[in-house]
Amino acid sequence: MRDGRPPTCRLQEVSVTTTPRREPAAPPGPDQSEELVVAAQRLVDNIGTVIVGKTDVVRTAVVVLLAGGHLLLEDVPGVGKTMLSKALARSIDGSMRRIQFTPDLLPSDVTGTSVWDPATRTFEFREGAVFGNVVVGDEINRASPKTQSALLECMEERQVTVDGTSYPLQDPFMVVATQNPLEMEGTYPLPEAQRDRFMARVAMGYPSAEAEAAMLREHGGSDPLADLLPVTDVKQVADLVATVRTIYVAPAVEEYAVAIATATRTSARVRLGASPRATLHLVRAARARAALERRPYVLPDDVATLAPSVLTHRLLLSPDAVVAGWQAHDVVREILAEVRVPEPGR
């Protein structure tokens, strides 16, 4: 302190630079749309040769891909979560990076870090495991919350910022994360912000007896992925994503999606309801489902069908609801039964 006056504090200016981002793919013309939809169905069929008897799960995974979202697969070990992730990556002939989440994994292992180069006497950026078209995060809830949060910027902004420089990720970019139920030993709950960035969560479930027997006959002595060939490429996937954005959503259907999300926020059984991001994800996923059904418009049924997968992992139930035995999917089903479905033509 000088002359009775406190010392002044100067703030250091930090410049943030960004690397050029690629322009998004332009929507294809009408003549290309049918071809792209056929390619999407081929994608579903191709993955279905490996994930036997789980057509609904496979379709949801493809819907999330076409909607430009990220997928969370949750179930007990050994039901095919990682297999589905790998089959999806191989089917689009894109680069796949795998992150095995463990308690000692560091955030820099995920995003990358600056490494000193003695030859040039400069820092060079070394890419982390997140730089790929499909990033498989295996057992994501076995890593610490700090490491889990390293994916926040990647999933929302599709870029990584290290030492003031932003690096764009590949296009298309999709995170497919698997996690075991919280009851399993050595797991950490995903932060709310992390869960909210996943467009959908699906549970694999055990296969039926017939599907399990077919799996033994077809893949009992070999790797199911060994004979899986790509049926599309990343360029066509980018075109598919652009096509999905052109699917028409009527105002009444948009209001229906908003009403469902609003009901989760006002329900007495819910402590934390669906965010506005969840509403956006719900409509985007509904567009992708309509495209798979070869429709240029979204129906209320598209929204209702996808609502459980898109909303349940975002909800936090009230203590009373938990004590009463309610689960998030029960609340979503109750809301779907109460919210009025728009009439045709509106």
Buried (B, 14 or more C-beta within 10 A) or exposed (E): EEEEEEEEEEEEEEEEEEEEEEEEBEBBEEEBBEEBBEBBBEBBEBBBBBBBBBEEBBBBBBBBBBBBBBBBBBBBEEBBBBBBBBBBBBBBBBEBBBBBBBEEBBBBBBBBBBEEEEEEEEBEBEBBBBBBBBBBBBBBBBBBEEBBBBBBBBBEEBBBBBEEBBBBBBBBBBBBBBBBEEEEEEBBEBBEBBBBBBBBBBBBBEBEEEBEEBBEEBBEEEEBEEEBEBBBBBBBBBBBBBBBBEBEBBEBBBEBBBBBBBBBEEBEBBBBBBBEBBBBBBBBBBBBBBBBEEBEEBBBBBBBBBBBBBBBBBBEBBEEBEEEEBEBBBBBBBBBEEBEBBEEEE
